[in-house]
Amino acid sequence: MFGGIVIKGEGIGRQYGYPTANLNCLKKEVKISEGIYACYVYVRKKKYPAALAVQSDPWKVEVHIFDFNEDLYGSFIEVDLVQKVSEFEMYTNTKELIEKIGRDVQMVKDLLGV
């Protein structure tokens, strides 16, 4: 388990229909490889299912919390990993990227029973 404070991101996930909470985690604190993970996050002591994306270059840790629509900026949240579901992939085509995100999110939901 690891945690971080939610910071302002670029807003790209929101534009694609998958808003994320960007965490200010240090790379040495997050001892997992780049990829997409099924996880649970704890926000104000409440547990939520989520999909976690870890990107190594540039370093980025962000989590898409299912059925969640609260402002988290400045909040500390904890991430409890369940399982890696996919590798992180770069796309130049936005449509293909959004489709990949959708497949990854569905895999996470299936795994977590959401």
Secondary structure, DSSP 4 states (H G I P E B T S, - for coil): -EEEEEE---SHHHHTT---EEE---TTT--S-SEEEEEEEEETTEEEEEEEEEEETTEEEEEEETT-----TT-EEEEEEEEEEE-----S-HHHHHHHHHHHHHHHHHHHT-
